[in-house]
Amino acid sequence: MAATLKVIVPEATTNYVLNPSFRYDTDGWTAVGCSAGRVFNYKLFGVSSMKITTTGSALREGVYYRSQGLIGIKEPITVSIYARGSGEVQIRLLEGSDEWVSPSYSLFSDRWTRMEVTGYSSGSDDIRLYVETANGIKAITFYVDGAQIERKAYSTSYCDGDQPGCHWNIMDSASTSTRDANEYTGGRWVELAGECRDNDDIYITVIGGFGMRR
C-alpha cells in the first residue's frame, strides 16, 4: 500500500452546529426511529458523546441537527461528524427537497471515523445534518461526536470554542464557534504525496527507527 503524506494548512472556519460535542446536553438534536442520549464512556472532544440505538424498524434511523443560521447564504456547505460503534452509517445534508448523501461507512468499535459530505445552501432557515443507518433496516448502536457545518466546498478540521485558536461566539457549547486563520493546529488537510497524486516531486520512504525523509 502506498504511503500518504499530508499536512494541515491553517484556515479559518465557523462551525454552525451550536452543540457539536454534547458537552452539557443534546439540545438541538432530534431522534428519528431511535433512542439518543448523552454518555461519558466514549468521547473524542470534550467530556461526552451521543449514543444512538436504532430500533431496526425503518430505513434511515438516527438523529438530525437543524441549523437556522444560514439564512440568505447561498454557498457550498460541508457537513461532517465523527462516529464509532457497529453497523453501517451515512450522513446526509438536507435542504428542502435537495439532499446530498455521503458514502456508507462501516464503523469500528475501537476508533472514530470521520464522515463528510458537501452540498449547497440556497439561503433557507432549514439546513439539516442527518446521521443515520445505511444500506437497509438495521438495529445498531453507535456514538457521534464532533459535528460540524461549515460554509466551504470541503471540510476542515473540527472546530469548537474549546479547541486551540477557537472561540464561542456567544455561549459555551450553545453558539457558533470560529477558528482563527492563523491557528496552526487547525485547518485544511492537504495531501503532498500519495497513491492518488501524479508526477509528485515528493516521495516517501519509511525505515524502521529512522522516521521519514524526502
Secondary structure as UniProt FT lines:
FT   STRAND          5..10
FT   STRAND          13..15
FT   TURN            27..28
FT   STRAND          29..32
FT   STRAND          34..39
FT   TURN            46..47
FT   STRAND          49..54
FT   STRAND          62..67
FT   TURN            71..72
FT   STRAND          76..85
FT   STRAND          88..95
FT   TURN            96..97
FT   STRAND          98..101
FT   STRAND          105..106
FT   STRAND          113..120
FT   STRAND          127..133
FT   STRAND          141..150
FT   TURN            161..162
FT   TURN            164..165
FT   STRAND          166..168
FT   TURN            172..173
FT   STRAND          177..179
FT   TURN            181..182
FT   TURN            184..185
FT   STRAND          187..193
FT   TURN            195..196
FT   STRAND          205..207
FT   TURN            208..210
FT   STRAND          211..213
//
